[in-house]
């Protein structure tokens, strides 16, 4: 298995633009998580899905952020409009139903200028 | 609400020396506890986890951690540091009584290993 795949690895955009981050979880995993990592706040859980259904989005910072999981093999995190304070590394992770271990992707480094 | 405190954002040791990374947690119920490692430009990888049973947990790469309920601690140790251990280490907690897949992470400890 190729592991959790995220794209793009790096994204540089200008303030006000729409940004879409993509994630392909490990096949067979029922849980998918989006995390954000910054120097100031560390690693924060934004949202997680179980069987493609959003379970807890209490970590989503504001309405500019949205996440979808249209099927078991794909999820997106969208920021519209983006702001400089959104600059961070965004990680996607997945987990199987019988295992508490999270498998992380390599992350997307987002820079909003 | 759960929380994790990692004492020391940066720890520096010499190669061959003992590694001790500290983690204290706050939880209203006996938690599940984890240590993850992040190498540069990579995602996090699980080092070890405690759920139930034996309080001394052994993980990959020679690391181990001991769950001490009375001290609400889960410190990570390795007897002899190797250069390849240089990375950032995260302690995490989840609530087995609730959404046990929802992890709360500490802010991380950057480990530097000097030759």
Contacts between the chains, C-beta under 8 A, distances in Angstrom:
chain1	res1	chain2	res2	distance
A	4	B	43	7.2
A	31	B	101	5.1
A	33	B	101	7.5
A	42	B	105	6.2
A	42	B	106	7.0
A	42	B	107	3.8
A	42	B	108	6.1
A	43	B	44	7.8
A	43	B	90	6.5
A	43	B	105	4.2
A	43	B	107	7.9
A	43	B	108	7.4
A	44	B	105	8.0
A	45	B	102	6.3
A	45	B	103	6.9
A	45	B	104	7.6
A	48	B	101	6.8
A	48	B	102	6.4
A	50	B	101	7.9
A	55	B	99	7.1
A	56	B	99	6.5
A	56	B	102	6.4
A	91	B	43	5.7
A	91	B	44	7.3
A	93	B	43	7.4
A	93	B	44	7.7
A	95	B	101	5.7
A	100	B	32	6.1
A	100	B	34	7.6
A	100	B	49	6.5
A	100	B	51	7.1
A	100	B	94	6.8
A	100	B	100	6.2
A	100	B	101	6.6
A	101	B	46	4.9
A	101	B	49	7.0
A	102	B	36	7.8
A	102	B	44	7.3
A	102	B	46	7.0
A	102	B	101	7.8
A	102	B	103	6.8
A	104	B	43	3.1
A	104	B	44	4.5
A	104	B	45	7.2
A	105	B	43	5.2
A	106	B	41	7.1
A	106	B	42	5.8
A	106	B	43	5.1
A	107	B	42	7.9
A	107	B	43	5.7
